[in-house]
Amino acid sequence: MGTTAGRYRVMRLSRRFEETMHDQFGDGQVPGPLHLSIGQEAVAVGGCAGLRTSDAVISTHRGHHHCLAKGARPDRMMAELLGRTAGYSGGRGGSMHISIPDIGLIGTNGIVGAGLPIATGCAYGFQAQARDDVAVCFFGEGATGTGAFYEAINIAALWKLPLVFVCENNQIVELTPQEVHVAGELWRRGESHGMPGVRVDGNDVDAVADAVGAAVVRARAGDGPTLVEAVTYRWFGHYAGDRAAWRVEEEVQQWRERDPLIRTRAALPAEQADAIDEGIEELIGSALAFAQQSPVAGPEAIFPNHYASAS
Ligand SMILES: Cc1ncc(C[n+]2csc(CCOP(=O)(O)OP(=O)(O)O)c2C)c(N)n1
């Protein structure tokens, strides 16, 4: 994902993936909750642009874009969301329980802030094994209100862990605008621990790639963690089905005009961009067909995955 075309392709994949899943949700085909990251694609794609397969990504409840940016297969992702056996968790976990260790995707997570200590442990593991891999932890600005955030930045700074904290600030915590609950500057919250911080335009994929990329290089060299705040915007409600009646339409419109995909697409020759879009439509179509053809994960799959056999 070092080229504009590569970055645009993955952002477009993520956008169309979620639009398709949103439609499926509307048709009653998604048996669990669905949190859309539409509008935030540049944070995930830029954030993963400088990573290798063996680097780790720790995601959130709103994590389809992180998974796809780290290299997840859209067909198995769709199967998971539709509750099908071909899904990454056999169709039993859904959106917030996707873990793909082979590609370094440690996991999405339904518990706000829970990824922070997981990422810290993961980075400690890399350090203890003398591996030069890096962990990148995505989390929302709401997670900075949890104690786990301070525990994680403290230990990461103290032990100089190979960890990059990416605060994906979409400016709304569930239903609460950030100005109601965030004091001060988020990107400076590591300062008292000696951790550098930076704020970037989270709708500019190249700016995110540069900022996170520099932090990854620093972490890989053994110089410790960085806090990156990527300011972006969530276009839809907190979850699919949330009417988001409390939102200011003008504000939403302003941010839609700052769509990260439009910006990146404009940097490509039109023919190339059209070809990418067509390729993604084919990929999405075949991924959906794959998911729909996979058997529904039935109740018979529950107990074998929870209890060891007595024999
Ligand atoms: C420990 C915990 N508390 C509360 C919730 C309910 N909850 C789900 S998402 C959310 C808001 C999270 O905001 P943020 O971290 O900014 O992420 P965003 O939803 O904006 O992407 C809350 C409070 C939860 N899942 N886990």
The ligand as a MOL file (V3000), in Angstrom:
LIG
                    3D

  0  0  0     0  0            999 V3000
M  V30 BEGIN CTAB
M  V30 COUNTS 26 27 0 0 0
M  V30 BEGIN ATOM
M  V30 1 C -16.0010 -1.0000 28.6360 0
M  V30 2 C -17.1440 -0.5430 27.7560 0
M  V30 3 N -17.9230 0.4760 28.1440 0
M  V30 4 C -18.9460 0.8890 27.3750 0
M  V30 5 C -19.2160 0.2540 26.1820 0
M  V30 6 C -20.3590 0.7410 25.3150 0
M  V30 7 N -19.8010 1.4350 24.1410 0 CHG=1
M  V30 8 C -19.6590 0.8270 22.9640 0
M  V30 9 S -18.9090 1.8130 21.8290 0
M  V30 10 C -18.8220 3.0830 22.9170 0
M  V30 11 C -18.2210 4.4040 22.4910 0
M  V30 12 C -16.8000 4.2630 22.0830 0
M  V30 13 O -16.3290 5.4890 21.5850 0
M  V30 14 P -14.9580 5.5340 20.8640 0
M  V30 15 O -13.9410 4.7600 21.6270 0
M  V30 16 O -14.6580 6.9680 20.6110 0
M  V30 17 O -15.1950 4.7500 19.5060 0
M  V30 18 P -16.2280 5.0500 18.3310 0
M  V30 19 O -17.5010 4.3240 18.6730 0
M  V30 20 O -16.3800 6.5280 18.2530 0
M  V30 21 O -15.5950 4.4890 17.1140 0
M  V30 22 C -19.3330 2.7320 24.1420 0
M  V30 23 C -19.3730 3.6420 25.3120 0
M  V30 24 C -18.4020 -0.8230 25.8310 0
M  V30 25 N -18.5950 -1.4960 24.6840 0
M  V30 26 N -17.3550 -1.1990 26.6060 0
M  V30 END ATOM
M  V30 BEGIN BOND
M  V30 1 1 1 2
M  V30 2 1 2 3
M  V30 3 2 2 26
M  V30 4 2 3 4
M  V30 5 1 4 5
M  V30 6 1 5 6
M  V30 7 2 5 24
M  V30 8 1 6 7
M  V30 9 2 7 8
M  V30 10 1 7 22
M  V30 11 1 8 9
M  V30 12 1 9 10
M  V30 13 1 10 11
M  V30 14 2 10 22
M  V30 15 1 11 12
M  V30 16 1 12 13
M  V30 17 1 13 14
M  V30 18 2 14 15
M  V30 19 1 14 16
M  V30 20 1 14 17
M  V30 21 1 17 18
M  V30 22 2 18 19
M  V30 23 1 18 20
M  V30 24 1 18 21
M  V30 25 1 22 23
M  V30 26 1 24 25
M  V30 27 1 24 26
M  V30 END BOND
M  V30 END CTAB
M  END
